[in-house]
Amino acid sequence: MGHDGPVDPALVRIAGPWTHRGVSANGIRIHVAEYGPADGPLVVLLHGFPEFWWTWRHQLLALGDAGYHVVAPDLRGYGDTDKPPRGYDLWTLAGDCAGLIRALGERRAHVVGHDWGAAIAWSVTALHPRLVRSLTALGAPHPVTMRDAVLRDPLGQGRASRYMAGFQLPRLPERSLRAGRGARIETIMRAWAGPEWTSTADFADAVARNRDAIRISTVAHCSLEYYRWTVRSLFRPEGLRFARAVSAPVGVPVLQVHGADDPCVLDTTMRRTRRYAGAGFAHHALPATGHFPQQERPDRVTELILQHLGPTPAHDGG
């Protein structure tokens, strides 16, 4: 292997009490880590940038031990999931999640997302409402809330989102993410996380795994295509169509968990999402916490998610 050469996608199939498998859905093969009773209510955990399913390692075990059937996929373009040249728009990404739920043989699932995973969770809940039991979003608001905040609050959310502008350049951002064995991933995570977590061995382990994962062939490019579609869609009819399609309030309870010190997404931006929650909305800003609450405060986040999901019901398939 060269100094900065690509790594084997199977590297993300980290051994543990969970199992790994590939699931065919929406025209691609999706790698998932899976834990908990197969007949428990399904919970799907969607990761964000610059990570992979591993960001949910704490919740995967805790929710599974509580009686849920928990599935944490690598998103399209990440980890050991397929990396096609197209499909990094929220229409298609929501279709991946919807297809995964169906492919797992379930009629409905609790959907939990962080960062890009939260945007996808909002989108699948709006576009495929019959498939979603509840919605939990961490570290990112409703996609239309984010768009509006960037455009209307340039000195606030616009400034916090400046890093996205650098991702619009061709090729250079990909090279920067891979260079030095993924060293920029540590820079990004250290800048976005709260200082209490960054001084821990758990942070060092997460960084090392994410540095490896970004060097899997084409992952750097695919992960940036999410940001490029978002910015391009602001100026195209497709973006307006998408915004209209997801703008009706969702009909399931919504939990938002946010790091009060998150430098990427302002808490004021997160709170504006309430308008899209038609069936109940709870917002928790965790003190001394950055952009990765599920890793920085795993026990508290797990507690909030379990409260939101309610007691594990006898599984009825629906």
Order of alpha helices (4+ residues) and beta strands (2+ residues): beta-beta-beta-alpha-beta-alpha-beta-alpha-beta-alpha-alpha-alpha-alpha-alpha-alpha-alpha-alpha-beta-alpha-beta-alpha-alpha
